[in-house]
Amino acid sequence: MKKLNIYFTAGVPKLEDTGKIAKLIQDSGADMMEIGIPYSDPVADGPVIQDAHSLALKNGMSIKKLFEQLAEVKDSVTIPKVLMGYLNPVLQFGFENFCQRCAEVGVSGLIIPDLPPIAFENQYGEILKKYNLNFTFLVTPETSEERIQYLDSLSSGFLYAVSSSSTTGNANAVLKNEDYLNRLASLNLTNPVFIGFGIKDKSDFENVTEKAQGGIIGTAFVKVLLENDDWETKGKAFIEGVKY
C-alpha cells in the first residue's frame, strides 16, 4: 500500500483549527502528515500556500502556539507528524530548543528546505539525532544521481522528490516524469521516496507512486480548507477519495 502524506499550514482557516485538522487527516486514512509553519516569505510555495501562510500569520499563529496545539493532540493523533518550515523562524526560536519541543509534543521529523546539507552535517545533524528526529531533504529532476545519493544518506524517514522544478501547486507541473521516476527507482536509495508538488487527486497519486513509496498532497488539500466553510466534511471526503 502506497503511503499518503497530507500537508496543511498550521493556523488556517482559524487559529485553533490545527488539532482538528490533524485529527481529521488521521481519521480519514492518511499515513502521515506535514504541518507547515507559517512564514512571511515562503519562496518555494505557490499562491495557495502563500495565502495560507499569510492568513495563519494574520490569525496569530507562531511556533510557540503551534507547539501548544500539538501538545494537546499528542496522545490522540499518533500517525507521524512532520513539521515543514523555513530556517529563519526556527533559528529565531533556537534550533536545539525547537528540536526539544518537537520531541516533547510528538513530532517525528522535520523538513527545512533552505537548510544547507553542509550545515546539517557540521552543525544540526547531531542535535536532531539527540532528540530522535528524522530529517528529510528534497531532490528535483535536475539533481544529479551523485547528489541524490548524498542527500539520501543524510536523510531519514523519507526522501522528498519534487515532481518538477516549480513551486507547490503549479498547474503546469510535469507530474509523471518517467525518466526521473525511473532514475530514482534504480538508485537503491536507503529511504522510501515520496513524490510531492502538483498531486491533486487519486489518479495523480496512483501515477506518481507507481515507482515511489508515497505521495505528498499539499496545495489541493489546503485549497479545500481555505475555500469551504464545511471543510471538515469536504476534507475528509478529499483524503478518503485519494486513499481508498
C-alpha positions in Angstrom: 0.0 0.0 0.0 1.5 3.4 -1.0 1.8 6.0 1.7 -0.3 9.1 1.6 1.2 12.2 3.3 -1.1 15.2 3.7 0.3 18.7 4.1 -1.5 21.7 5.7 -0.5 25.0 7.1 -0.9 25.4 10.8 -3.4 28.1 11.9 -5.9 28.1 9.0 -8.7 28.5 8.4 -8.8 29.6 12.0 -6.0 29.8 14.6 -7.4 27.0 16.7 -8.2 24.5 13.9 -4.7 22.9 13.8 -5.5 20.0 16.2 -8.9 19.4 14.5 -7.3 19.2 11.1 -4.5 16.8 12.3 -7.2 14.5 13.7 -9.2 14.7 10.5 -6.2 13.7 8.4 -5.5 10.7 10.7 -9.2 9.7 10.8 -9.6 9.9 7.0 -6.9 7.3 6.4 -3.7 9.3 5.6 -0.5 7.6 6.7 1.3 10.7 7.9 1.1 14.5 7.8 3.3 17.5 7.2 2.4 20.6 9.2 3.6 23.9 7.7 5.0 26.5 10.0 3.7 29.9 8.6 6.4 32.2 7.4 6.2 35.7 5.8 8.3 34.8 2.8 7.6 31.1 1.7 9.6 31.2 -1.5 9.2 27.5 -2.5 5.4 27.8 -2.3 2.8 28.7 -4.9 0.0 31.2 -4.4 -2.4 28.9 -2.5 0.0 28.0 0.3 1.4 31.6 0.3 -2.2 32.7 1.0 -2.5 30.1 3.8 0.8 31.4 5.3 -0.5 35.0 5.2 -3.8 34.1 6.8 -2.2 32.0 9.5 0.1 34.8 10.5 -2.8 37.2 10.5 -4.6 34.8 12.7 -1.7 35.0 15.2 0.0 31.7 14.6 3.5 31.3 16.0 5.9 28.4 16.6 5.2 28.7 20.4 1.4 28.5 19.7 1.9 25.5 17.3 3.8 23.5 20.0 1.0 24.2 22.5 -1.6 22.9 19.9 0.4 19.8 19.1 0.8 19.1 22.8 -3.0 18.9 23.1 -3.3 16.2 20.4 -0.1 14.3 21.2 -2.0 11.3 22.5 -4.9 11.3 20.1 -3.0 11.9 16.8 -0.5 9.1 16.6 0.4 8.9 12.9 3.8 10.5 12.1 3.7 14.3 12.2 6.5 16.1 10.4 7.0 19.9 10.7 7.9 21.8 7.5 9.2 25.3 7.6 11.9 27.7 6.7 15.2 28.0 8.7 14.9 31.6 9.8 12.0 31.3 12.3 13.5 28.0 13.6 16.8 29.8 14.3 15.0 32.7 16.0 13.2 30.1 18.2 16.6 28.5 18.9 17.4 25.3 16.9 18.0 23.0 19.9 15.1 24.5 21.8 12.9 23.8 18.7 14.1 20.2 18.4 13.5 19.6 22.1 9.9 20.9 21.9 9.3 18.8 18.8 10.3 15.7 20.8 8.1 16.7 23.7 5.0 17.1 21.6 5.3 14.0 19.4 6.8 15.4 16.2 8.7 12.7 14.4 10.7 14.7 11.8 11.5 18.0 10.1 11.7 19.3 6.6 13.5 22.6 6.3 14.1 23.2 2.5 16.5 26.0 3.0 18.8 24.3 5.5 22.1 23.6 3.5 23.3 20.0 3.7 26.7 21.1 4.7 25.3 23.0 7.7 23.2 19.9 8.6 26.4 17.8 8.5 28.5 20.2 10.5 26.1 21.7 12.9 22.5 20.5 13.1 22.5 16.7 12.4 23.8 15.8 15.9 21.1 17.9 17.6 18.4 16.2 15.5 19.8 12.8 16.4 19.9 13.7 20.1 16.1 14.3 20.0 15.3 11.3 17.8 14.0 13.5 14.9 14.1 12.4 11.3 15.2 15.0 8.7 14.1 15.0 5.1 16.0 16.6 2.2 14.4 17.5 -1.2 15.6 16.4 -4.6 14.4 17.5 -8.0 14.6 16.2 -11.6 17.7 18.4 -12.0 19.5 16.8 -9.0 22.5 14.7 -10.1 22.5 11.0 -9.2 25.5 11.5 -7.0 23.8 14.3 -5.1 20.6 12.3 -4.8 22.6 9.6 -3.1 24.4 12.1 -0.9 21.1 13.7 0.2 19.5 10.3 0.8 22.5 9.4 3.0 21.8 12.5 5.2 18.0 12.0 5.2 16.0 9.7 7.5 12.3 9.0 7.4 11.9 9.6 3.7 13.4 11.4 0.7 11.2 14.2 -0.7 11.3 14.0 -4.5 9.8 17.2 -6.0 7.9 16.2 -9.1 9.1 19.1 -11.2 11.1 22.2 -10.9 8.3 24.6 -9.9 6.6 26.0 -6.9 4.0 24.0 -5.0 0.6 23.7 -6.6 1.8 24.7 -10.1 -0.9 23.5 -12.5 1.8 23.1 -15.2 4.0 20.9 -13.1 5.0 17.8 -15.1 3.9 15.1 -12.7 4.7 11.9 -14.5 8.4 12.5 -15.4 9.1 8.9 -16.4 12.9 9.3 -16.7 13.2 10.9 -13.3 10.9 8.4 -11.5 12.8 5.5 -13.2 16.1 7.0 -12.2 15.0 7.4 -8.5 13.7 3.8 -8.5 17.0 2.5 -9.9 19.3 4.1 -7.3 18.6 1.7 -4.5 18.1 4.5 -2.0 18.1 4.0 1.7 14.9 5.9 2.3 11.5 5.5 0.9 10.9 8.1 -1.9 7.8 10.3 -1.6 6.8 12.4 -4.6 5.4 15.9 -3.9 4.3 19.1 -5.8 1.3 19.0 -8.1 -0.6 15.9 -6.9 -4.3 16.9 -7.0 -6.3 13.6 -6.9 -6.4 9.8 -6.8 -5.2 9.3 -10.4 -2.2 11.7 -9.9 -1.4 9.9 -6.6 -1.5 6.5 -8.3 0.5 7.7 -11.3 3.4 9.1 -9.3 3.5 6.3 -6.8 3.9 3.5 -9.4 7.6 3.6 -8.7 7.8 5.5 -5.5 6.7 4.6 -2.0 4.5 7.5 -1.3 2.9 10.8 -2.4 2.5 14.2 -0.7 -0.6 16.3 -1.3 -0.4 19.9 -0.1 -2.0 22.6 -2.3 -5.1 20.7 -3.2 -5.9 19.9 0.4 -5.1 23.5 1.6 -7.5 24.7 -1.1 -10.3 22.7 0.5 -9.5 24.2 3.9 -9.4 27.8 2.5 -12.4 27.6 0.2 -15.1 25.7 2.1 -17.0 26.6 5.2 -17.7 22.9 5.7 -14.0 22.0 5.2 -14.3 19.1 7.7 -16.8 17.1 5.5 -15.0 18.1 2.3 -11.5 17.5 3.7 -12.5 14.0 4.9 -14.1 13.2 1.5 -11.0 14.5 -0.3 -8.5 12.4 1.6 -10.7 9.2 1.5 -11.1 9.8 -2.2 -7.4 9.7 -2.8 -6.6 6.9 -0.3 -9.4 4.4 -1.0 
